[in-house]
Amino acid sequence: MQIATDPEIPTTGQYSKILLRISSDEVELSDVPISITVTKNGKELYKLPPIVVANGHYEFNYKFLEP
């Protein structure tokens, strides 16, 4: 799994796009169930219910409220 943000360095208080790529040996995997949780110092900040990624790529917007 690869993860990236756009912009590369998120700005506090503004939405950033979080991009995920799920692959094996450079081949995108399809129909993969995932769950996403954003944590800071062990505290859960955001949790996305389980989803199925159909084409090996998934992106969502997230606002980082703290640096």
C-alpha positions in Angstrom: 0.0 0.0 0.0 1.2 3.5 -0.8 -0.2 6.6 0.7 0.4 10.3 -0.3 -1.2 13.6 0.4 -2.0 16.5 -1.9 -0.5 19.0 -1.1 2.5 17.0 -0.1 2.7 18.8 3.2 -0.8 19.4 4.5 -1.8 22.8 5.9 -3.5 22.9 9.3 -7.2 23.9 8.9 -7.4 23.3 5.2 -8.6 20.1 3.3 -5.9 17.8 1.9 -6.5 15.0 -0.4 -5.3 11.6 0.9 -4.5 9.2 -1.9 -4.1 5.5 -1.5 -2.7 2.9 -3.9 -3.2 -0.8 -3.2 -1.0 -3.1 -5.3 1.0 -6.3 -5.3 4.2 -6.5 -7.4 3.2 -3.2 -9.1 -0.2 -4.5 -10.1 -3.2 -2.6 -8.8 -5.5 -4.9 -6.8 -9.3 -4.7 -7.2 -12.2 -5.4 -4.8 -10.0 -5.0 -1.7 -11.9 -4.3 1.5 -10.2 -1.6 3.7 -10.9 0.5 6.7 -9.2 3.9 7.3 -8.5 5.4 10.8 -6.6 8.6 11.4 -5.0 8.8 14.8 -2.7 11.1 16.7 -0.8 10.0 19.8 -3.1 7.0 20.1 -6.3 9.1 19.9 -8.7 8.3 17.1 -9.5 11.5 15.1 -11.4 10.0 12.1 -12.7 6.6 11.1 -14.1 5.7 7.7 -16.4 2.7 7.8 -15.1 -0.4 5.8 -15.3 0.1 2.1 -14.3 -2.0 -1.0 -11.7 -0.4 -3.3 -12.6 -1.4 -6.8 -9.6 -0.4 -8.9 -6.6 -0.2 -6.6 -6.9 3.5 -6.0 -8.9 5.5 -3.4 -8.8 9.1 -2.4 -10.7 11.2 0.2 -10.5 14.7 1.6 -9.4 15.3 5.2 -8.9 18.5 7.2 -6.0 18.3 9.7 -7.2 20.5 12.6 -3.9 20.3 14.5 -0.3 20.4 13.4 
